[in-house]
């Protein structure tokens, strides 16, 4: 012991200052010398204040009903969410002061889901504050590796004291909590299942190259469309495409007029994402596929720009190797072999667009893509 420290009993610890006077320690003071703390004085625990539910069973029953009411609000809000999800048309709007006109469905679903979550949260908090044990307990530090006897004791305590939360004595809470938590997952499942839209087979198989805008309803009648430079929106003659050159191409009529900004597709970004094409010219002698030669024109070939892995734009062309590279995950396609995959995570070749020339020498589509563009999915046909 330091010669300036004097022992005391209990939690009262005293030591002498530099002048030999005794100094009483309280919470926040440390014992030690040379300015290096050794330990804090133990402040102890405050006296436990019993709650009304601890003193009277009537108060406990009243708290139980309050908790169950909050869980019941959550249940009703969840059920109302499910009703409104199907009852309100997604095109309906409502005016809210300070916000303006917004979707009625979003407002209704947002409010009901918020009350559903709020009921569970407030019910759990009120349960903890009124019925669950609230006495403070201090556990002294011990070695991290507990002994076998300690582990058995923990199991025994959990088994014997698990009822202290009173969930076994309060079946009303148990059942309403189970109902609130169980039903709360239903809106999430309904939202996901009901908001996925049409199957990819329908949306990715129909592009502007079919002859016009894609969308629900009957498939448009095919008509040849000129290949237009992106973003200039000007047609391309076969004589403009030299060996080694690459053009980013869109179908005729999809892009708006570059001067006036008029025309173009209604859902421009969606249609561009499906119709984007890479056009390049190779020496016909290096092309190994007869089908590729038949679908091209004098060594000019056109392929979908959308990677068949996760839909990134394939935009890197290596003229010497005739490889197309996707920059996202390095999927590599061999242009001389029907753009088959030679490296990377993609599993399918890029779809080829069959092309020819019109009477004026401009490149045009001879038929649309024969398969769905973009990433693979479970119902490709």
DACORMO-V963904 format. One record per backbone hydrogen bond with DSSP energy under -1.0 kcal/mol. NH is the residue of the N-H (numbers start at 1). CO is the residue of the C=O. If there is no record, write none. Layout:
# DACORMO-V963904
nh | co
NH | CO
NH | CO
This chain:
# DACORMO-V963904
nh | co
5 | 2
6 | 14
12 | 9
15 | 23
16 | 4
17 | 21
20 | 17
23 | 15
25 | 13
29 | 26
31 | 39
36 | 33
38 | 31
41 | 29
55 | 51
56 | 52
60 | 56
61 | 57
62 | 58
63 | 59
64 | 60
65 | 61
66 | 62
67 | 63
68 | 64
69 | 65
70 | 66
71 | 67
72 | 68
73 | 69
74 | 70
75 | 71
76 | 72
77 | 73
78 | 74
79 | 75
80 | 76
81 | 77
82 | 78
83 | 79
84 | 80
85 | 81
86 | 82
87 | 83
88 | 84
92 | 89
94 | 102
96 | 100
99 | 96
100 | 96
102 | 94
104 | 92
107 | 103
108 | 104
109 | 105
110 | 106
111 | 107
112 | 108
113 | 109
114 | 110
115 | 111
116 | 112
117 | 113
118 | 114
119 | 115
120 | 116
121 | 117
122 | 118
123 | 119
124 | 120
125 | 121
126 | 122
127 | 123
128 | 124
129 | 125
130 | 126
131 | 127
132 | 127
151 | 147
152 | 148
153 | 149
154 | 150
155 | 151
156 | 152
157 | 153
158 | 154
159 | 155
160 | 156
161 | 157
162 | 158
164 | 161
166 | 163
170 | 166
174 | 170
175 | 171
176 | 172
177 | 173
178 | 174
179 | 175
180 | 176
181 | 177
182 | 178
183 | 179
184 | 180
186 | 183
189 | 185
190 | 186
191 | 187
192 | 188
193 | 189
194 | 190
195 | 191
202 | 199
203 | 199
204 | 200
210 | 207
211 | 208
227 | 363
228 | 250
229 | 234
230 | 248
233 | 229
236 | 227
238 | 361
240 | 237
241 | 238
244 | 281
245 | 242
247 | 279
249 | 277
250 | 228
252 | 226
254 | 251
257 | 262
261 | 257
265 | 254
271 | 267
272 | 268
273 | 269
275 | 271
276 | 272
277 | 249
278 | 303
279 | 247
280 | 301
282 | 299
286 | 283
288 | 336
293 | 289
294 | 290
295 | 291
297 | 300
300 | 297
301 | 280
303 | 278
304 | 351
305 | 276
307 | 312
314 | 305
316 | 325
318 | 323
322 | 318
323 | 318
324 | 333
325 | 316
326 | 331
330 | 326
332 | 343
333 | 324
334 | 340
335 | 322
337 | 334
339 | 334
340 | 337
342 | 332
343 | 332
350 | 339
353 | 302
355 | 295
356 | 364
358 | 362
361 | 358
363 | 236
364 | 356
365 | 225
366 | 354
367 | 354
373 | 204
376 | 308
